[in-house]
Amino acid sequence: MNTQNNIDRNILIGSAGTASAFATIQAIRRNLDTNCYIISTDINPPHLVTSSLLSDKHIQVNKSNNPKFENEILKIINEHNIDTYIPFIDLEVLIASKLYKNNMLKENVCLQVKDPHIAAICHSKLESYYFLNSLGIKTPKIFLESTPDLPNSILKKPLSGFGSKIDIIDKADYEKNFEQAKNDFIFQEICSLPEITVDVSYSKKFNHFKYICRERIEIKSGVCTKARIFFDNKLEEIALQLAKNLNLHSFCFQVMRLNDDWAVTDMNPRLGAGTPLSYAYGYDFFNAMLYILWDKNPNNLFSNNKSERFVTRQYVEYLM
């Protein structure tokens, strides 16, 4: 257990190898008002995880789909008296919510998502589809059987996961392989560019709602390296609707164009790898996440800027 004096928060950062986890730890270290002891976890050892340089302790764990993972996380939480747990892989978010629901975590632990139902909606693209339809939010149609109106080209992507590899298949391939693949993949109508990520920060208690739209101008190895920052009334409306109905305070979602309108293609119950681009613009979503978790007003963490700007990203080298 951490026995250091004058520690305000004991924080566990999951999936610490992700860009969003690193940005969160950077935000914690920027916040001089709170003295924090940070433990980072990842499937990789510390010399391969940049976040470990900013953590007080790094612990290597199994993948979140490994049966041993849950007990590893519980052991860390109990031994180090963790009061704030922030995972960044959707499956780990789901696991954390189930641990809370089953009273295996302290009732007052700070956790982004405490409801397994909400975590499951974001984890499964099929559940997301049903949820979005229930709210009347436009989303690409998912094909669940062979119908006469099947398009000639269909998008195939994994049912769950992040950074998913997508494929374009034809109608014949869909009809031939659907039964074998339907438990692992979804098949949906194809949208068109641009692809936009919307970062969202929301708190009903503090009358707080901020969002930002990031158009992916350039992507390298799945990571956005150039983005256009802008604001859009329709996307603002969708962002607020999702925040209220999912009861999420720090999250992001993706949209593309479908029949001359925005369609939600993915929802994440967490901030994303590209969210640091929004911080460069003056919107500190990461510290806002911490503020809301710790019952502090986040409104002063966002600039009043509303102009269209471009943000570029360069890699930084760290000697481990």
RAWO-V557410 format. One record per pair of residues at least 24 apart in sequence whose C-alpha atoms are under 6 Angstrom apart, sorted by the first residue. I is the first residue (numbers start at 0). J is the second residue. D is the distance in Angstrom with one decimal. If there is no record, write none. Layout:
i->{I:I}
j->{J:J}
d->{D:D}
//
This chain:
i->{0:0:1:6:6:7:7:8:9:9:9:9:10:10:10:10:11:11:11:12:12:12:13:13:14:14:14:15:15:15:16:18:19:19:21:23:26:46:63:82:83:83:84:89:93:109:121:121:122:123:123:124:124:137:138:138:139:140:140:141:141:142:142:153:153:154:154:154:155:155:156:156:157:157:158:158:158:190:190:190:191:192:193:194:194:195:195:196:196:197:197:198:199:199:199:200:200:201:224:224:225:225:226:226:227:227:228:228:228:229:249}
j->{78:79:79:34:35:34:35:35:35:36:81:82:37:81:83:84:38:39:84:39:85:86:40:86:40:41:87:39:40:41:48:272:271:272:50:285:286:319:91:108:108:109:110:122:118:292:266:267:159:158:159:158:159:262:262:263:188:187:188:186:187:186:187:187:188:186:187:189:185:186:184:185:183:184:183:184:185:255:256:257:256:255:255:254:255:253:254:252:253:251:252:251:249:250:251:248:249:248:311:312:310:311:309:310:308:309:307:308:309:307:288}
d->{4.8:4.1:5.4:5.3:5.8:5.2:5.9:4.8:5.9:4.9:4.9:5.6:4.9:5.7:4.8:5.9:4.9:5.9:4.7:4.8:5.0:5.9:5.1:4.2:6.0:4.9:5.7:5.7:5.6:5.3:5.3:4.8:5.5:4.7:5.2:5.5:5.5:5.3:5.9:4.9:5.8:4.5:5.6:5.7:5.0:5.7:5.6:5.8:5.8:5.9:5.0:5.5:6.0:4.8:4.6:4.9:5.6:5.4:5.6:5.6:4.2:5.5:5.7:5.9:5.6:5.5:5.2:5.7:5.9:4.7:5.5:5.7:5.9:4.3:5.4:4.5:5.5:6.0:5.6:5.2:5.1:5.9:5.8:5.9:4.8:5.5:5.3:5.7:4.4:5.4:5.4:4.5:5.8:5.5:5.8:5.3:4.8:4.5:5.7:4.8:5.8:4.4:5.7:5.3:6.0:4.5:5.5:5.2:5.8:4.8:5.6}
//
